[in-house]
Amino acid sequence: TTDFKVTLESYAADKKIAIIKIVREATGLGLKEAKELVEGAPKTLKESSPAAEAKELAKKIEASGGKVTLKGL
């Protein structure tokens, strides 16, 4: 599988700001939109992302206290 759907499943409440920063960086969303996306978890962050990019994003989020699932497309 070369592309993955990246979904934010959950996050530690005290890590929300860190997760929002990563989501903004990865998606290019504004602060308000990124905050709404994170608070609405589980939510899709990327519909289709190359494997390396998807795994890197998942690694960053998990290192910051979030839980992510990758689904091969």
N, C-alpha and C positions, 0 to 999 in steps of 0.2 A: 504494500500500500504506500502510495507516495504522498497523498494528501489526507489531512485529518481535520475533523470538526473539533474545536476546542471549546469545552463547556466549563464554566466556573460553577462548581457544585455548592460550595460553602466556604466560609472563612471564619477565623477566630475574631470575635467582636473587637478585641483590642488591636487587631491588625488591619482594620478596615482601611485606614488612610494609606498604608503601604500597598494594599491590594489595589486601591483606586489609582494610585500613581502608576503601577505596572499596567493596569488596564488602559489608562490614558496613553501611555507610551506605545502600547501594542496596537491600539485601535485608532488613535488619532482623535478620539472623542474629546469634547470639552469636559470641564470639571463636573458640571451638573449632569450631563448625560452619563459619564462614567460612574458617578456616584449612584445614580438611579439603576444602572445596569448591575453594579455590585450588590446593592441593597435588595435587588430583585432575584438574587441567586436562588435556584440554579438558572443560569442564563448562558446562552451561546456567546462566546467572545469572538470567535472567527468561524465562519461557515466552512471555509476551505483554506487550509494553510499547509505549505510544504512541510514534510516530516521534520526536518531539522528545526525550522522556525517554531512549529507546534511544540516540539519537545523542549526547546529553550524557554518558551513562554510558560509551559507547565512547570519547568524547573524553578523559574523565578517566582511564580505564584506560590508553589509549595514551600519554597525556602522562606517565604514571607508569611506563612501561616494559612494559606488557602488550600482548598482541595479542588483538583481539576480532573476531568476525564477527557481522554482523547479517543475519538471514534474514527476508525479508518473509513475512507470514502471509496 
